Amino acid sequence: MSKLNIENIDPIIHSKYRLAILALLAGGDEIDFNFFKRELDITDGNLSIHLKRLEEKSFITMKKQFVKRKPKTSYRITENGLQQYKQYLEEISKLFTL
């Protein structure tokens, strides 16, 4: 049995919205802001804050572009973000084997 070390559970990822964002991005697809907003049923402001926190930790990258003259902001998980997400899942799963 692996020993649980609470210190290994990243508080940035542990937020339900940030965890959901990383889970959606873990498949490798680029996802736009509006998709997150609809799927997570979250306000623009709250979503922006969660995305910014993940971006500051280099867990995700942001791309802004114009599509048919409309701004489109999309996000992708980084290699570091994917590694941290997997590590988080590993640590959390230890809770179920205690």
C-alpha positions as MATLAB code, in Angstrom:
seq = 'MSKLNIENIDPIIHSKYRLAILALLAGGDEIDFNFFKRELDITDGNLSIHLKRLEEKSFITMKKQFVKRKPKTSYRITENGLQQYKQYLEEISKLFTL';
ca = [
       0.000    0.000    0.000;
       1.315    3.453   -0.904;
       1.566    5.967    1.879;
      -0.646    9.027    1.553;
       1.148   12.333    1.845;
      -1.400   15.152    1.999;
       1.334   17.632    1.047;
       1.473   15.990   -2.405;
      -2.124   16.991   -3.165;
      -1.784   20.202   -5.170;
      -4.241   22.824   -3.832;
      -4.323   24.550   -7.230;
      -5.723   21.424   -8.880;
      -7.896   20.445   -5.908;
     -10.474   23.166   -6.684;
     -13.501   21.498   -8.292;
     -13.500   23.857  -11.282;
      -9.761   23.682  -11.929;
      -9.872   19.906  -11.608;
     -12.735   19.782  -14.117;
     -10.858   22.076  -16.516;
      -7.768   19.854  -16.412;
      -9.892   16.721  -16.765;
     -11.513   18.133  -19.901;
      -8.155   19.188  -21.329;
      -6.334   15.953  -20.413;
      -7.590   14.325  -23.598;
      -5.266   16.611  -25.541;
      -7.861   18.680  -27.353;
      -7.902   22.450  -27.494;
     -11.040   23.760  -25.789;
     -12.547   27.219  -26.084;
     -13.763   29.467  -23.292;
     -17.443   29.152  -24.187;
     -17.308   25.358  -24.059;
     -15.938   25.504  -20.508;
     -18.573   28.046  -19.563;
     -21.407   25.824  -20.809;
     -20.028   22.540  -19.453;
     -19.149   23.874  -16.020;
     -22.142   26.201  -15.681;
     -19.902   28.979  -14.386;
     -19.837   32.747  -14.857;
     -17.309   34.440  -17.140;
     -15.530   36.064  -14.208;
     -15.179   32.901  -12.141;
     -14.046   30.883  -15.136;
     -11.464   33.527  -16.054;
     -10.001   33.424  -12.552;
      -9.679   29.628  -12.557;
      -8.131   29.586  -16.022;
      -5.690   32.315  -15.031;
      -4.563   30.372  -11.935;
      -3.849   27.315  -14.089;
      -2.057   29.427  -16.665;
       0.105   31.096  -13.988;
       1.276   27.644  -12.851;
       2.028   26.700  -16.495;
      -0.569   23.923  -16.383;
      -2.362   25.317  -19.446;
      -1.676   27.673  -22.331;
      -4.055   30.202  -23.827;
      -4.447   31.138  -27.485;
      -6.415   34.170  -28.657;
      -7.478   34.508  -32.256;
     -10.241   35.853  -34.439;
     -12.581   33.463  -36.222;
     -14.914   35.110  -38.700;
     -14.154   38.464  -37.068;
     -15.124   37.205  -33.614;
     -12.597   36.761  -30.822;
     -11.994   33.169  -29.764;
      -9.961   32.186  -26.721;
      -8.938   28.571  -26.407;
      -6.832   26.546  -24.003;
      -4.600   23.510  -24.113;
      -2.991   21.505  -21.320;
       0.806   21.668  -21.146;
       3.098   18.693  -20.619;
       3.692   19.982  -17.094;
      -0.042   20.352  -16.529;
      -0.718   16.806  -17.698;
       2.051   15.459  -15.475;
       0.743   17.394  -12.451;
      -2.828   16.264  -13.169;
      -1.744   12.613  -13.310;
       0.239   12.998  -10.104;
      -2.795   14.569   -8.433;
      -4.978   11.624   -9.490;
      -2.384    9.205   -8.166;
      -2.284   10.905   -4.766;
      -6.064   11.209   -4.493;
      -6.525    7.537   -5.411;
      -4.440    6.621   -2.353;
      -7.305    7.898   -0.209;
      -9.431    5.021   -1.457;
      -6.899    2.353   -0.569;
      -6.394    3.318    3.072;
];
